[in-house]
Amino acid sequence: MCLRLVPKKDGSGRVPAAEVLINTAAVADNIRDIEKALNIPDLIAEGTISYGMQSFDQSLMKWYREGVISYESALFYSSNPSEFALRVSGVSSASDRTFGEEEKGGKGGISQGFVP
């Protein structure tokens, strides 16, 4: 787990944007093989539903949609600001597979139950 503390929109404090990586067999294999290490962000996105993994951008999207953080803060703390901006405007990207699950009422990662 890794956290980034993002300022609240009302200035009353900060909220944690959490990235969660679970050590599955695929993750362990990617860590051992240096050529595969770049696939870990994809594994996080793919493991959202099955394993409860979550990317920073998924966590930021949750806080932004709830009105807790500003769009500017979400973009600043995002791992991929251009894809985050596209997602907010309603355009899905190739690496944005799991945001759709939240919109359809799916589990969508642990961020829904994460309370600081």
Secondary structure, DSSP 8 states (H G I E B T S, - for coil): -EEEEEE-TTSS-EEEEEEB----HHHHHHHHSGGGGGGHHHHHHHTHHHH--B-HHHHHHHHHHTTSS-HHHHHHH-SSHHHHHHHHTT---TT-TTHHHHHTT----GGGT---
